[in-house]
């Protein structure tokens, strides 16, 4: 009944969204921002003397984590803007995909070009899926640095039709024990740190907004958990060399609360491919599933 009421009051227009021209976002950032992103996704936690983490935290040797692409030229929580007509309080992050075409500069200016390329209608009672595709270019030489694709679950906007390109299904992880298991921890204030990289959705910090969306308390940003997973995969499969990680895809299957312990399970599928999953051992719940990483060989 709630979904039907949302659709009745919704103004989301399929044709309007799919026909929108690219939204251009320019973004200048410094080494300090690159370090802040790394802290936001857990670099340095419980391992203050970890040399590998220091490469993402010290300005004299700094490398950018590949997953920082998700916050570069970030358009903000644009689904909240009234012209889109989306029931923003009921939006969930469903899947994330990033292709890394070149190592990210540790500072500089980038340009993002955001386009909605697919809407999949699941029905009035089930909502819809919307995929936004963002190309990120280095303003210095117009190089394409990354392609960021975000699939959102619009729980209150089903029954309005679909269109655009097909959205391929992600493959399940192997049905065997993982080859590597990496334990990580989130901090109670993790969402407060991560949001400083540009994702100010109040769902992650405001108890009233979280409760109105059906959660008992604010939940951690899905892209923060994605960054934790990316760090683990980078260490387990790429020797912490950002240039070797070429793609990172996943599905978000359960929300996390800041402060929870995580276990990242990694499977070596081939020399060029790994699968991964993020679980919360204390609750035996899967937070990220169907993870896939494409890896380049060492130079």
C-alpha positions as a printed Julia matrix, in Angstrom:
299×3 Matrix{Float64}:
  0.0     0.0     0.0
  2.86    2.38    0.84
  4.39    1.92   -2.64
  1.06    2.64   -4.34
  0.66    5.81   -2.3
  4.19    6.93   -3.21
  3.54    6.43   -6.93
  0.26    8.32   -6.69
  2.11   11.29   -5.21
  5.25   10.92   -7.32
  6.07   13.24  -10.21
  8.93   11.19  -11.7
  8.81   11.43  -15.49
 10.52    8.64  -17.41
 10.97   10.51  -20.66
 12.27   13.63  -18.93
 14.94   11.68  -17.05
 16.16    9.63  -20.02
 16.24   12.66  -22.34
 18.27   14.87  -20.02
 21.53   16.16  -21.51
 24.74   15.29  -19.65
 25.1    17.15  -16.38
 28.59   18.68  -16.23
 30.37   18.91  -12.9
 33.84   20.38  -12.43
 35.82   19.59   -9.32
 39.2    20.75   -8.05
 40.8    18.85   -5.19
 44.05   18.75   -3.23
 46.26   16.14   -1.62
 44.43   16.84    1.62
 41.15   15.74    0.0
 42.82   12.56   -1.27
 44.05   11.76    2.25
 40.64   12.57    3.74
 38.96   10.11    1.35
 41.41    7.37    2.38
 40.63    8.04    6.06
 36.92    7.95    5.24
 37.22    4.4     3.9
 39.28    3.16    6.84
 42.92    3.59    5.85
 45.07    3.51    8.99
 42.46    1.88   11.23
 44.1    -0.29   13.88
 47.27   -0.28   11.79
 48.93    3.08   12.36
 52.32    1.67   11.31
 51.01   -0.1     8.17
 53.43    0.95    5.42
 50.93    0.09    2.66
 48.29    2.32    4.2
 50.8     5.14    4.58
 51.09    5.34    0.79
 47.49    6.59    0.8
 47.93    8.87    3.82
 51.29   10.64    3.52
 51.67   13.58    1.17
 55.35   12.9     0.45
 54.56    9.52   -1.18
 50.87    9.86   -1.85
 48.82    7.55   -4.08
 45.1     7.91   -4.71
 42.88    4.95   -3.95
 41.13    3.97   -7.21
 37.71    3.99   -5.53
 38.12    7.71   -4.9
 36.67    8.04   -8.41
 33.21    7.74   -6.85
 33.59   11.13   -5.12
 35.34   13.0    -7.94
 33.05   15.39   -9.83
 30.35   14.01   -7.57
 26.95   15.58   -8.3
 25.75   15.19   -4.73
 22.48   13.53   -3.79
 20.88   14.82   -6.99
 17.84   12.51   -6.63
 16.75   14.85   -3.82
 16.36   17.81   -6.21
 12.66   18.49   -6.88
 12.89   18.74  -10.68
 13.58   14.99  -10.92
 10.34   14.08   -9.14
 11.95   11.12   -7.34
 10.77    9.89   -3.92
 14.25   10.55   -2.55
 13.6     9.37    1.0
 13.08    5.85   -0.34
 16.13    5.68   -2.62
 18.67    2.95   -1.91
 22.02    2.31   -3.56
 21.69   -1.06   -5.34
 24.88   -1.64   -7.33
 28.14    0.13   -8.1
 30.55   -0.27  -11.0
 33.77    1.61  -11.68
 36.16    1.24  -14.6
 39.57    2.75  -13.92
 41.14    3.89  -17.2
 44.17    5.61  -15.65
 45.57    6.14  -12.14
 43.83    9.04  -10.43
 45.93   12.17   -9.88
 46.48   12.9    -6.2
 45.43   16.5    -6.83
 44.11   18.52   -9.72
 40.88   19.37  -11.53
 38.46   16.93  -13.12
 35.26   17.14  -15.14
 32.35   14.77  -14.69
 29.65   14.15  -17.3
 26.58   12.53  -15.71
 23.87   10.88  -17.77
 20.9     8.69  -16.82
 21.14    5.79  -19.24
 18.62    3.24  -17.92
 15.4     2.93  -15.9
 14.05   -0.54  -15.17
 10.45   -0.64  -13.93
  9.83   -3.41  -11.39
  6.13   -2.58  -10.94
  4.02   -0.31   -8.74
  4.57   -2.39   -5.6
  8.28   -3.06   -6.23
  9.75    0.25   -7.37
 12.26    0.91  -10.15
 15.98    0.75  -10.88
 17.77    3.8   -12.25
 21.34    3.75  -13.56
 23.43    6.9   -13.77
 26.64    6.84  -15.8
 29.41    9.37  -15.02
 32.53    9.88  -17.11
 35.42   11.54  -15.28
 38.04   13.43  -17.3
 41.29   15.06  -16.21
 40.87   18.75  -17.01
 44.62   19.12  -17.58
 44.73   16.91  -20.68
 41.14   15.66  -21.17
 42.15   12.05  -20.41
 39.31    9.76  -19.41
 40.21    8.66  -15.89
 37.18    6.6   -14.85
 33.67    5.51  -15.76
 31.42    5.41  -12.7
 28.06    3.64  -12.94
 25.59    3.72  -10.06
 22.39    1.67   -9.95
 19.79    3.1    -7.54
 16.69    1.34   -6.23
 13.8     3.81   -6.29
 11.44    2.08   -3.9
  8.7     4.68   -4.31
  8.78    5.21   -8.07
  7.7     1.96   -9.71
  4.87    1.56  -12.18
  5.99    4.36  -14.49
  7.64    2.37  -17.27
 11.26    1.8   -18.2
 13.72    2.47  -20.99
 17.33    3.04  -21.94
 20.18    0.55  -22.22
 20.16   -2.95  -20.73
 21.7    -3.4   -17.29
 23.73   -6.66  -17.21
 23.38   -8.94  -14.19
 26.4    -9.39  -11.91
 27.8   -12.9   -11.48
 27.56  -14.7    -8.12
 30.74  -15.39   -6.15
 32.2   -18.94   -6.35
 30.58  -21.67   -4.25
 33.75  -22.56   -2.38
 35.8   -21.19    0.47
 37.46  -17.85   -0.32
 41.19  -17.75   -1.02
 41.75  -14.7     1.18
 39.78  -13.26    4.1
 40.6    -9.75    5.31
 39.18   -8.42    8.59
 38.42   -4.69    8.71
 36.63   -2.43   11.15
 34.47    0.63   10.71
 34.42    3.37   13.3
 31.3     4.68   15.09
 31.93    8.06   13.43
 32.78    6.54   10.02
 29.84    8.15    8.18
 30.72   11.56    9.63
 34.24   11.25    8.22
 33.21    9.81    4.86
 30.57   12.48    4.19
 33.33   15.12    4.15
 34.32   13.72    0.74
 31.05   15.09   -0.63
 28.19   12.65    0.03
 25.91   14.67    2.31
 22.8    12.47    2.13
 21.18   13.0     5.57
 20.15    9.34    5.67
 23.65    8.57    6.93
 23.78   11.03    9.83
 20.29   12.23   10.78
 18.28    9.77   12.93
 14.96   11.33   11.93
 15.67   10.97    8.2
 16.9     7.39    8.73
 13.73    6.49   10.64
 11.52    8.03    7.95
 13.28    5.76    5.43
 12.59    2.67    7.56
 15.9     2.33    9.41
 16.29    2.32   13.18
 19.43    4.47   12.97
 21.62    6.16   10.34
 23.37    3.65    8.06
 26.82    3.79    6.54
 27.13    5.06    2.99
 27.18    2.16    0.55
 30.08    3.84   -1.22
 32.0     3.94    2.05
 31.63    0.17    2.36
 32.62   -0.06   -1.31
 35.79    1.85   -0.47
 36.58   -0.58    2.37
 36.1    -3.48   -0.05
 38.25   -1.76   -2.65
 41.11   -1.37   -0.18
 40.95   -5.06    0.69
 40.81   -6.18   -2.95
 43.66   -3.82   -3.85
 45.86   -5.36   -1.14
 44.85   -8.97   -1.84
 45.1    -8.94   -5.64
 47.16   -5.94   -6.78
 49.92   -5.64   -4.2
 48.41   -2.24   -3.32
 49.33   -0.9    -6.76
 46.4     1.34   -7.84
 47.41    1.14  -11.5
 46.62   -2.6   -11.57
 42.96   -2.34  -10.54
 40.94   -1.84  -13.73
 37.36   -2.43  -12.63
 35.39   -2.98   -9.42
 31.71   -4.0    -9.49
 29.38   -5.04   -6.68
 25.83   -5.29   -5.38
 24.76   -3.8    -2.04
 22.64   -6.36   -0.21
 22.34   -5.14    3.39
 22.98   -1.82    5.14
 25.69   -1.4     7.76
 25.71    0.7    10.87
 28.92    2.61   11.6
 31.11    0.71   14.03
 30.46   -2.78   12.67
 33.27   -5.25   12.0
 33.65   -6.44    8.41
 35.14   -9.47    6.73
 36.12   -9.15    3.06
 36.22  -12.51    1.28
 38.24  -12.68   -1.93
 38.37  -15.45   -4.55
 41.11  -15.6    -7.2
 39.07  -16.56  -10.27
 41.93  -16.09  -12.76
 45.07  -13.99  -13.22
 42.85  -11.15  -14.46
 39.76  -11.56  -12.32
 38.79  -11.83   -8.66
 35.44  -12.15   -6.92
 34.67  -10.64   -3.53
 32.02  -10.37   -0.85
 31.71   -8.3     2.33
 30.07   -9.89    5.36
 29.38   -8.8     8.94
 30.56  -11.82   10.97
 28.67  -10.85   14.14
 25.35  -10.97   12.31
 26.25  -13.4     9.53
 24.82  -10.97    7.0
 26.18  -10.18    3.56
 26.57   -6.43    3.03
 28.16   -6.58   -0.44
 27.68   -9.49   -2.82
 28.5   -10.43   -6.42
 31.72   -8.42   -6.26
 34.01   -8.6    -9.26
 37.45   -7.07   -9.78
 39.39   -6.93  -13.07
 43.13   -6.84  -12.54
 46.09   -6.02  -14.76
 49.37   -7.96  -14.41
 52.27   -6.26  -12.64
 54.52   -4.17  -14.85
